[in-house]
Amino acid sequence: MKAVRFTRFGGPEVLEIADLPDPRPGPGQVRIAVRAAGVNASDWKKRAGLMDEGLPQTLGHEAAGVVDELGEGVADVAVGDRVFGFSAEGAAQAELAVLSHYAPVPPSLDFAGAAALPAAVETATRALDQLGVGSGVTLLVNGASGSVGSAAVQLAVVRGAHVIGTASPANHAYLRELGVEAVAYGEGLVERVRALAPGGVDRALDVAGSGVLPELVELAGGAGHVVTIADFLGARENGVRFSRGEDGRAVHALGEVGELIEAGRFSLPVARTFPLAEVAEAHRVGEQGRTRGKLVLLVG
């Protein structure tokens, strides 16, 4: 099969489409003929050598496609079913991928829309679970208009939370459509949030990693009420929890989001799609950080 791979660290130019052996599903896993695979910031961090040291490496943690082989004990899907989910091997940007956690593609979505879901939905759900966000909670989300941020604010609204989100002014109308009170980030953030929530907020989630953890701690009344998914060093300096998949992934979110999508209560836009062979261009676009919504590779 053809798959994205790199054999040295560097810029997007190190990415190649290589011929690799076809993967086989283990117990409880399924193999899919990939139709679309999500692109995430972790991809270019891996490519730059900031995460895993070994070489060569493949890429891709989320994909959608058609089941073509079942692992031992799998009884909840059949060959030919449309599913989306996670590749534990980090090799989803390929013609074939093994999914360790999966769910049916929501009927209203195409493969690109489904491939955009897993990482954003799981990350957002995990952080909300860790913060204990529920009905009546006032939540501040720093970086609310990106894929994880917009997933987090929508899922928090579904839980009955009052949500305030930071974003550039150009994205405020989008956040208001999601049921969020929007504020600009940057100097004066604390005052702008207090204008909407005079007593501060109950919880805060940092998605952007823009160095505002001290302000979030102040607004939320303590470091124990704040979680970041983007600022590892800042978390250590401020006593804030850094949420990572090793803490236990919220894979239950995959099976729950479909109902919300079909009910019109959740959406995650696909900003742009690229053929698999243009993965380097997808990295260049993603690293510029100017897109609202997911970047997705199309396969086949």
SULWOQUI-V988304 format. One record per residue. N is the residue number from 0. SS is DSSP state (~ for helix, > for strand, _ for the rest). Layout:
N;SS  N;SS
This chain:
0;_  1;>  2;>  3;>  4;>  5;>  6;_  7;_  8;_  9;_  10;_  11;~  12;~  13;~  14;_  15;>  16;>  17;>  18;>  19;_  20;_  21;_  22;_  23;_  24;_  25;_  26;_  27;_  28;_  29;>  30;>  31;>  32;>  33;>  34;>  35;>  36;>  37;>  38;>  39;_  40;~  41;~  42;~  43;~  44;~  45;~  46;~  47;_  48;_  49;_  50;_  51;_  52;_  53;_  54;_  55;_  56;>  57;>  58;_  59;_  60;_  61;>  62;>  63;>  64;>  65;>  66;>  67;>  68;>  69;>  70;_  71;_  72;_  73;_  74;_  75;_  76;_  77;_  78;_  79;_  80;_  81;>  82;>  83;>  84;>  85;>  86;_  87;_  88;_  89;_  90;_  91;_  92;_  93;>  94;_  95;>  96;>  97;>  98;>  99;_  100;>  101;>  102;>  103;>  104;_  105;_  106;_  107;_  108;_  109;_  110;~  111;~  112;~  113;~  114;~  115;_  116;_  117;~  118;~  119;~  120;~  121;~  122;~  123;~  124;~  125;~  126;~  127;~  128;~  129;~  130;~  131;_  132;_  133;_  134;_  135;_  136;_  137;>  138;>  139;>  140;>  141;>  142;_  143;_  144;_  145;_  146;~  147;~  148;~  149;~  150;~  151;~  152;~  153;~  154;~  155;~  156;~  157;~  158;_  159;_  160;_  161;>  162;>  163;>  164;>  165;>  166;_  167;_  168;~  169;~  170;~  171;~  172;~  173;~  174;~  175;~  176;~  177;_  178;_  179;_  180;>  181;>  182;>  183;_  184;_  185;_  186;_  187;_  188;~  189;~  190;~  191;~  192;~  193;~  194;~  195;~  196;_  197;_  198;_  199;_  200;_  201;_  202;>  203;>  204;>  205;>  206;_  207;_  208;_  209;_  210;_  211;_  212;~  213;~  214;~  215;~  216;~  217;~  218;~  219;~  220;_  221;_  222;~  223;~  224;~  225;>  226;>  227;>  228;_  229;_  230;_  231;~  232;~  233;~  234;~  235;~  236;~  237;~  238;_  239;_  240;>  241;>  242;_  243;_  244;~  245;~  246;~  247;_  248;_  249;_  250;_  251;~  252;~  253;~  254;~  255;~  256;~  257;~  258;~  259;~  260;~  261;~  262;_  263;_  264;_  265;_  266;_  267;_  268;_  269;>  270;>  271;>  272;>  273;>  274;>  275;~  276;~  277;~  278;~  279;~  280;~  281;~  282;~  283;~  284;~  285;~  286;~  287;~  288;_  289;_  290;_  291;_  292;_  293;>  294;>  295;>  296;>  297;>  298;_  299;_
